[in-house]
Amino acid sequence: MRMRTPSPGRGGAAELRGRRSELAVLDRLIEAVRGGKSRVLVIRGEPGIGKTALLEYVAGKVSGCGVARAAGIQSEMELPFAGLHQLLTPMLDRLDDIPAPQGDALRTAFGLGPGATPDRLLVALAVLSLLAEEAKERPLLCVVDDEHWLDRASAQILAFVARRLAAEPIGIVFAARGTSDELEALPELAVEGLRETDARALLDSALTAPLDARVREQIVAETRGNPLALLELARKSTPAQLAGGYAIPGDVPLSNRIEEAFQLDALPAETRRFLVLVAADPTGEPLLLWQAAARLGIDPAAADPATEAGLVEFGARVRLRHPLVRSAAYRSASFQERQSVHGALAEATDPEADPDRRAWHRAQATAVPDERVAEELGRSADRALARGGLAAAAAFLERAAILTPEAGSRAQRLLAAARVKRDAGELDAALGLLAAIVAGPADTLLTAEVDRLRGQIALEQRRGSDAAQLLLSAARRLEPLDSLARETYLEALGAAIWAGDLAAAGDVREAAEASRATPSAVEPPRAVDVLLDALAIRLTEGYAAAVSALTQALEKVLAVGADDDDPCWLWLGGGRASILVALELWDAESWYFLAARQAEFARQTGALVHLQFALNFLVPTYLLGGELTTAALMVEEDRRIAEATGNPPVSYTEMNLAAWQGREREAAELIESALREARANGLGRLLDSAAYTSSVLYNGLSRHQAARDAAWEAFQRDSVGIGPFVVPELAEAASRTGNVEMVEAALKWLSERTSVTPTDWALGVEARVRALMSQGETADLCYRESIAHLSRTPLRVQVARGHLLYGEWLRRDRRRADAREQLRIAYEMLAAMNVEAFAARARRELLAVGGTIRKRTPEAQDELTAQEAQIARLARDGLSNPEIGARLFVSPLTVKYHLRKVFAKLKISSRRELNHVLPGDPNDAGPQ
């Protein structure tokens, strides 16, 4: 018998939002079944309303009970007993335990034995007996989804059983759409749409980009709180399709089967035309629609058949029965009909109050190139960019290019649209626009700009070698325009660093030498100039020669303000280079500050593709700071952005997170996946990241030989900015395996840095390595010195590991009391940070020296979800609900919803109290 595979998203926890009364009913049922009582319930509601989510809630909470499942399958409705077979298959080994005539009847019904068609009553009694037999050992819950698609025989028999339950410890919960004769008079739970506040929160939780407020309200109104409809719109629509409502309704990829169910063909032609008008306007403003209808000559009475059919409703706004009605109505119209509708809407739209929507309707009504309309769209694009609406700006610019009559201007607008689409994460769409430019008239400068953008996109697609070559070629072509060429050389250098040893021969050095041969003509030099020069010197002359330039570059970048030249480029494209410089200088505070600023700037501008990379630069600051919950939230955000844009997640920090948490199997799988991607796409830096992650994983698991080999591999490549991560792992693993040469190599490398870059981070690691190579009082002093230096940084994990290494050394030196002190500190710090493998290592060492492990009492903040913890920290830091919402891409209502839960869990009543119950941010020491 074929079992149904649940579709993605069915039964998701998000769909339970706002279901407090329904969950209360289900909780009572759960308690009754767990207590050995029989209970029956029919959950009714329209498709997508959340019935499956409620079933999953029940099934997931009946601990101590058996759970049997069945689900109606439309294609099996004509197969008698198909649903029963699903439900009872796991119990068929008990058939010999029920009366023989009943067992034989059930075997015959299921085709397990010969015989005439069994009596339905006998089969029903057999089912009741078999369920009762199964429930002898523990209470049993039967979960039956999509009852409306069960075969009639199964539906009748299950209803019979439900009515006969008395003393049996059995519960049966059905999910069905409408009423049926079989389930009539059974207890019911009617599930309706979410309240507007909960619907908005659910919609916002699934969005990854800002949404026009009026469009949001219209979506919430038209879905009538249906969770599936809300989630489908958010998950299956790209940011461009939702942004500001500047999308074609017919492009929204939703279910054709449901769409066809609305039977628009049965309506009068004038009514269908009116529905097309409503579908073309995402705001639902009644006055606007009636004015447009008048311009089209549509009689107000034409709306009556649609109203009577329940397809449209008039009130404070005009709303359609479902977003799918909008899609179906718009698709039903011809191209000419759509043009006339948009033309009428443009004429009815106030050019002062809503110039952008007027421009959009004018563009949709225009069939031939028109420079005036194109210019109007260009102005709308500028306004959209100013408010961070990249997807809307891209839509305006693309349409403007289509309507531009002159070839050169058209190519420039296509290039502008492609740039914005790239920033918004629509990489394939951007490449499509670039192909259209190349097909046009040849232009040397334009070709160089196209190559540059192709190189940027290649880097975002993780094609390292391709990106380096494209950007280097573009930079050389752009040399007559010095400022643009220098920016492109910096991008080429960054791409070459990412490609690393897997780049085409000499890419890194070639890019560095070419950039040094193109000095800046600007005085004083800009941040991009000093960044480029510093990295070029580092790659051509080595670390010591570059320190002064690297320091100057970092100071210049940290001083850049909003009024300086092109901070947008610096914090988006150039931000990665500045973070590498901070890491080269072992400056933990600047590393965090720059990564956080890049992420914040990407959020403010809506640049989703840049936000993904920024998050992956920011995650390690939280990992080494011991904030693994926050790091996990950012990893999940990267994944959500990837789903929304259709691009792969950057995700190289996901394996780091798994390694620090000690999840060996998952980390190993992610590492192997990263290695395959690195080799396939020419990403040498990803090889380094995978090697570093392996060293963390295996050091935590005390498999030091594997950790040493992985760390040595990355150490030998000496990629820019990777040393501060790899060297501590290499030194520890090499010392544990007796490889003195490797420890000495690490110390020599470190000494070169600390002699010119004496930060607490670098000095702390150097002192640790000296301790690993020393004995007696010298080792003791070095361990203490290392801990003291690192304690002045936000790197709490490294501080805890310093205590662990010191405690292990003290144990080997037979100073058991001192060892207990250090190992207890290490264990409590690592356990509190959920750095599980290292915490387990500290625990073993502590027990070995006679220490005791105090039972940990879960802190209140440990009960917060990742999103609640993030919102709580931002509220603690003084951000308002709208500011938190803007940062996390959720609505202020969603923030308020989560804060209520935070207050309840932490047993506080105001934001002021958050300072007292939440730990300080490990990065608070960084610049503000």
Buried (B, 14 or more C-beta within 10 A) or exposed (E): BEEBEEEEBBBBEBBBBBBEEBBEBBEEBBEBBBEBBBBBBBBBBBBBBBBBBBBBBBBEBBEEBBBBBBBBBEEBBEBBBBBBBBBBBEBBEBBEBBEEEBBBBBBBBBEBEEEEEBEBEBBBBBBBBBBBBBBEEEBBBBBBBBBBBBBBBBBBBBBBBBEEBEEBBBBBBBBBBEEBEBBEEBEBBEBBBBEBBBBBBBBBBBBBBBBBEBBBBBBBBBBBBBBBBBBBBBBEBBBBBBBBBBBBBBEBEBBEEBBEEBEBEEBEEBBBBBBBBBBBBBBBBEEBBBBBBEBBEBEEEBBBBBEEBEBBBEEEBBBBBBBBBBBBBBBBBEEEBBBBBBBBBBBBBEEEEBBBBBBBBBBBBBEEBBEEBBBBBBBBBEBBBEBBBBBBBBBBBBBBBBBBEEEEBBBBBBBBBBBBBBBBBBBEBBBBBBEBBEEEEEBEEBBBBBBBBBBBBBBBBBBBBBBBBBBBBBBBBBBEBBBBBBBBBBBBBBBBBBBBBBBBEEBBBBBBEBBBEBEBEEEEBBBBBBBBBBBBBBBBEEBEEBBEBBBBBBEBBBEBEEEEEBBBBBBBBBBBBBBBBBBBBBBBBBBBBBBBBBBBBBBBBBBBBBBBBBBBBBBBBBBBBBBBBBBBBBBBBBBBBBEBBEBBBBBBBBBBBBBBBBBBEBBBEBBEBBBEBBEEBBBBBBBBBBBBBBBBBBBBBBBBEBBBBBBBBBBEBEBBBBBBBBBBBBBBBBBBBEBEEBBBBBBEBBEBBBEBBEBBBBBBBBBBBBBBBBEEEEBBBBBBBBBBBBBBBBBBBBBBBBBBBBBBBBBEBEBBEBBBBBBBBBBBBBBBBBBBBBBBBBBEBBEBBEBEEEEEEEEBBEEBBBBBBBBBBBBBBEBEBEBBBBBBBBBBBBBBBBBEBBBEBBEBEEBEBBEEBBBEBBBEBBEE
